[in-house]
Amino acid sequence: MTLGDPRGIGPEVVRKALVAPLDADVTLVGTEQGAGLSEEQAGRAAGQAIEEAARLALSGAVDAIVTGPVHKHALHVAGYRYPGVTEFLAHLGGDVPVAMLLTTGTLRVVLVTTHLALRDVPAHLTTERIVQAGRITADALRRWWGIAAPRLAVCALNPHAGEGGLFGDEDERVLRPAAETLGAAGPLSADTVFVKALRGDFDAVLAPYHDVGMTAVKVAGFGTGVNVTLGLPFIRTAPDHGTAFDIAGTGKAEAGSMRAALELAVRLANRR
């Protein structure tokens, strides 16, 4: 487990998450001495912890890693110029294609695009990118979750899946061919697909952009969501929240998401 940005709530939620018994040996990586650190120093500490955790996983010294919340700007200032930890780990894992999965309870959502301005999403949302994310997802569901025949759904980009072209043509032109290639349902409107997934109709939903997928997970289980990086040569989970600088050091941070990330990492490692 990495402690994340030492100025944030990472060290606190890691301590709280480890209070209850756990059927695993845990190695902590990082520093919890955040007082007085500059943004560059804090970013370097967080980045070096991630590098060390990945090294331990790649060498077989650990079976999975759980990463604490980081501050992306601090990582950038320290020289780690990646959009997020997911992309950083993809590089450390051998520049492999990855996908970001968010899960709470039985709901699993994969983000086809991640940290982009909303205006840039249509240009980056290609049929090939959706198919790649779907194949990575299906493979992980089989290998890590033990689901023999994963059922995927593609969430639409536009309201009402474009309403026959009235609200954009991306759903028919880009998303539907991807769904057909994957043997997935959709594209289905965002206002129905996540309800169907929660009812058990699908094993995972491919979401076209960050907030539509992230919002579904947080509404379904705020405080218990887990981020899983699919496609890496090792298991990586993380809580679905940030550094929360505003409450760091107050003792108010909730550790539910970090505990869920830790427990899921253990389950996936045991299954693999």
C-alpha positions in Angstrom: 0.0 0.0 0.0 1.3 3.4 -0.9 0.4 6.3 1.4 -0.2 8.8 -1.3 0.5 12.5 -1.0 1.7 12.9 2.6 -0.1 16.3 2.9 -3.5 14.6 2.3 -5.7 12.1 4.0 -3.8 9.1 2.5 -1.8 8.2 5.6 -4.8 8.6 7.8 -7.2 6.4 5.8 -4.4 3.7 5.4 -4.0 3.5 9.2 -7.8 3.3 9.7 -8.2 0.7 6.9 -5.7 -1.5 8.6 -7.4 -1.5 12.1 -9.7 -4.5 11.3 -8.1 -7.9 10.8 -7.1 -8.8 7.2 -6.0 -12.1 5.7 -2.9 -10.6 4.1 0.6 -9.3 4.9 0.8 -5.6 4.1 3.9 -3.6 3.2 3.5 0.2 3.5 5.5 2.4 1.1 5.8 6.2 1.4 6.0 8.9 4.0 3.4 10.3 6.3 5.5 13.3 7.3 3.6 16.0 5.3 4.1 19.0 7.4 6.3 21.6 5.8 6.8 19.8 2.5 6.7 21.8 -0.7 4.4 20.6 -3.5 7.4 19.3 -5.4 8.7 17.3 -2.4 5.2 15.9 -1.7 4.8 14.9 -5.4 8.2 13.3 -5.5 7.5 11.3 -2.3 4.2 10.1 -3.8 5.7 9.3 -7.2 8.6 7.4 -5.7 6.2 5.3 -3.6 4.3 4.3 -6.7 7.5 3.4 -8.5 8.6 1.2 -5.6 5.2 -0.5 -5.3 5.2 -1.3 -9.0 8.8 -2.7 -8.7 7.7 -4.9 -5.9 4.7 -6.2 -7.8 6.7 -6.8 -11.0 9.4 -8.7 -9.1 6.8 -10.9 -7.5 7.6 -9.7 -4.0 3.9 -8.6 -3.5 0.7 -10.0 -5.1 -1.1 -6.7 -5.5 -0.8 -3.0 -4.8 -3.2 -0.5 -3.3 -2.4 3.1 -4.0 -3.3 6.1 -1.8 -4.7 9.3 -3.1 -2.3 11.6 -4.9 -2.4 15.2 -6.1 -1.9 15.2 -9.9 -0.4 18.8 -10.0 2.2 17.9 -7.3 3.2 14.8 -9.4 3.5 17.0 -12.5 5.7 19.5 -10.6 7.9 16.7 -9.4 8.4 15.5 -13.0 5.8 12.7 -13.2 4.0 14.1 -16.2 1.1 11.6 -16.6 -2.6 12.4 -16.7 -3.1 10.2 -13.6 -1.8 7.2 -11.7 -3.5 4.8 -14.1 -1.4 6.1 -17.0 1.7 6.2 -14.8 1.3 2.6 -13.9 0.7 1.6 -17.5 4.1 3.0 -18.3 5.8 1.3 -15.3 4.1 -2.0 -16.3 5.7 -1.9 -19.8 3.6 0.7 -21.6 0.7 -1.7 -21.7 -2.9 -0.8 -22.8 -5.0 -0.4 -19.7 -8.5 0.5 -18.6 -9.9 2.2 -15.5 -12.6 0.3 -13.8 -14.7 1.7 -10.9 -16.7 -0.6 -8.8 -19.0 -0.6 -5.8 -21.0 -3.7 -4.8 -22.0 -5.5 -8.0 -21.7 -2.4 -10.2 -18.6 -2.2 -12.4 -18.0 0.7 -14.8 -15.0 1.1 -17.1 -14.0 4.5 -18.4 -13.2 4.5 -22.1 -11.8 8.0 -21.9 -10.5 9.3 -18.6 -9.0 12.7 -17.8 -10.1 14.9 -20.7 -12.0 18.1 -21.1 -15.5 17.3 -22.1 -15.2 19.1 -25.4 -12.3 16.8 -26.3 -14.2 13.5 -25.6 -15.8 13.0 -29.1 -12.5 13.3 -30.9 -10.9 10.7 -28.6 -13.9 8.3 -28.5 -13.2 5.9 -31.4 -14.6 2.5 -32.2 -11.1 1.0 -31.8 -10.7 2.6 -28.3 -14.0 1.2 -27.1 -13.3 -2.2 -28.4 -9.8 -2.2 -26.8 -11.4 -1.2 -23.4 -14.0 -3.9 -23.8 -11.5 -6.6 -24.5 -9.3 -5.6 -21.6 -12.4 -5.6 -19.4 -13.7 -9.0 -20.5 -10.3 -10.6 -20.0 -10.0 -9.1 -16.5 -13.5 -10.3 -15.6 -12.6 -13.8 -16.7 -9.2 -13.9 -15.0 -9.7 -11.9 -11.9 -13.4 -12.1 -11.2 -13.9 -15.7 -12.4 -16.8 -14.7 -14.8 -16.7 -17.2 -17.6 -18.8 -15.3 -20.1 -18.7 -11.6 -19.2 -21.8 -9.5 -20.2 -20.9 -6.0 -21.3 -23.0 -3.0 -22.1 -21.9 0.3 -23.8 -23.2 3.5 -22.3 -24.3 6.0 -24.9 -22.5 9.4 -25.4 -25.6 11.5 -26.2 -29.0 11.9 -24.6 -31.3 9.0 -25.6 -28.4 7.4 -27.5 -28.6 10.2 -30.1 -32.4 9.8 -30.7 -31.8 8.6 -34.3 -29.3 11.4 -35.0 -31.3 14.2 -33.6 -28.7 14.7 -30.8 -25.5 13.6 -32.5 -24.4 10.8 -34.7 -21.6 9.4 -32.5 -23.7 6.6 -30.9 -24.7 5.1 -34.3 -21.4 5.9 -36.1 -18.9 5.1 -33.4 -20.4 3.3 -30.4 -22.8 0.8 -32.0 -20.1 -0.8 -34.2 -17.9 -1.2 -31.1 -20.8 -2.8 -29.2 -21.4 -5.2 -32.1 -17.8 -6.2 -32.3 -17.7 -6.9 -28.6 -21.0 -8.7 -28.5 -22.1 -6.1 -26.0 -25.5 -4.5 -25.5 -26.0 -0.9 -26.6 -25.3 1.8 -26.9 -27.9 2.3 -24.1 -28.8 5.6 -22.6 -27.0 6.6 -19.4 -30.3 7.1 -17.6 -31.1 3.4 -18.0 -27.9 1.4 -18.5 -26.6 1.7 -14.9 -30.0 0.8 -13.4 -29.9 -2.4 -15.6 -26.4 -3.1 -14.4 -27.3 -2.7 -10.8 -30.2 -5.1 -11.4 -27.7 -7.7 -12.6 -28.2 -7.5 -16.3 -24.6 -6.7 -17.1 -21.2 -7.5 -15.5 -19.7 -4.2 -16.6 -20.6 -1.0 -18.4 -18.3 0.8 -20.7 -18.8 4.5 -20.1 -17.7 7.0 -22.8 -16.3 9.7 -20.5 -15.1 10.2 -17.0 -18.0 11.9 -15.1 -20.9 9.8 -16.5 -19.2 6.6 -15.2 -17.7 8.1 -12.0 -21.0 9.7 -11.0 -22.9 6.4 -11.4 -20.5 4.6 -9.1 -20.4 7.3 -6.5 -24.2 7.6 -6.4 -24.5 3.8 -6.1 -22.0 3.6 -3.3 -20.5 6.8 -2.1 -17.6 6.0 0.3 -17.2 2.4 -0.8 -16.1 2.7 -4.4 -12.8 1.2 -5.7 -10.7 2.1 -8.7 -9.1 -0.9 -10.4 -6.5 -0.7 -13.2 -7.2 -3.4 -15.7 -4.6 -4.7 -18.2 -1.5 -4.4 -15.9 0.7 -7.4 -15.3 -0.2 -7.0 -11.6 -3.3 -6.1 -9.5 -3.8 -2.5 -8.6 -6.7 -1.0 -6.6 -7.2 2.4 -5.1 -9.9 4.3 -3.2 -12.2 6.4 -5.4 -11.5 9.7 -3.6 -8.8 12.3 -3.7 -6.4 13.9 -1.2 -9.0 16.0 0.6 -6.5 18.6 1.8 -9.2 20.5 3.5 -9.7 17.8 6.2 -6.2 16.4 6.3 -4.9 16.1 9.8 -8.3 16.6 11.4 -9.1 12.9 11.9 -12.4 13.2 10.0 -11.5 11.2 6.9 -13.6 8.1 6.2 -11.7 5.0 5.4 -14.5 3.0 3.8 -13.2 3.3 0.3 -9.6 2.5 1.2 -10.7 -0.6 3.2 -12.8 -1.7 0.2 -9.8 -1.2 -2.1 -7.7 -3.3 0.3 -10.2 -6.1 0.6 -10.8 -6.2 -3.2 -7.0 -6.4 -3.8 -6.8 -9.4 -1.5 -9.8 -11.1 -3.1 -8.4 -10.6 -6.6 -5.0 -11.8 -5.6 -6.4 -14.9 -4.1 -8.5 -15.6 -7.2 -5.5 -15.1 -9.5 
